[in-house]
Amino acid sequence: MNKAKLKKLAITLDEFGRDFTDEDRKIIEAEKKYYYLVVTLRKMRGSLGFTQEKLSKLSNLPRTTITRVESGSRNATIQTLMAMAGSMGKTIELRLV
């Protein structure tokens, strides 16, 4: 597809978000925070040299749970996130603000 056709199909971020309600923006922010958490867990696991299988054994969770949490396809429980973090020598801190 050439640039002219692509430009006709594209919109700016401002145009995209123009009709978002305050509730829509809250949902997006919550999703961004969750995504940041799972990406951080995945990077931490990698930096420690752990495979998903190793983290699975250390956290006593099925490897498929680790995969689903890291991909964002599973809405993990706090208990699951704490088990993953604890197995890597970290803690999860929750705050109500």
N, C-alpha and C positions, 0 to 999 in steps of 0.2 A: 504494500500500500504506500502511495507516495505521501509526502509531507502535507500537501494541500488537502487531500482527502482526510488524512488523520487529524489535521487541525479543525476541520469541520465537525468531526466527531468528538473532539476534546472540549472540556470545559475547565475553567480555572478552579482552584480550591475554594476561592471565595464564592463562586457560583454554586459549587457543589454543596457548601455548607449554608447557603443563604436561607434555606427553608427549615433548618434544624431548630427544633424547640429547645428550651432549657433542659427538658427531660432527655431529649436525644443526646445533648452534649454531656450530660451526667453519665449516661450509659456508655458513650464513647470513652470518656475518661476512665471509667471503671475497667473497661476492656483493655485499655492501654496499660493500666497498672498491673492487671493480671498477666498480660503478655510480657511486660518487663520482668515480672517475677519468674515466669517459666523460662524465659531466655537467660536470666541470671543463673538459675539453677543448672541449666544445660551447660552454660559456659564454665561454671564452677566445677561441674563434674568433669568436663574436658580438661580443665587446667590441673586437676588432681590426677589425671591419667586414668580415671575410672571409666570402664565400659558401662553400658546400661546393665549388663549382666552382673557386674561386680556391685554396682549400687543397689541392684535388686537384692542380692544376697545380704549386703550390709544392712539394708533398711527393712528386710523381711517383707518386701512387696513384690508382686509379680513383675517380671520385666515388661510385660505389656502395659502395666500401669505406668511405669517410668516413661515408656514410649509415648503413651497418650498424654501424660502430663506435659512432657517436653514439647510435644507438637501443638499443644493447646486444644486438642480435640476432646479432652476430658476435663471437666470442671472439678478439680481435685478438692478433697476435704482438707481442712486445716490439719487434721491428724496425718494425712498422707504427706502434705508439704513438710510438716515437722519431722516426720520419719526420714524423708529424703535429706533435708538439711542437717539433721542430727547425725546421719551416717557420714556426712562430709565434714563433721566437726563444727557445724554452724547452727544458728538458731533462727527461727522466724520470729519477727517482732511485729505484733499487730497493735495499731493505735486507733482509737476512736477520737476524731477531731471535729 
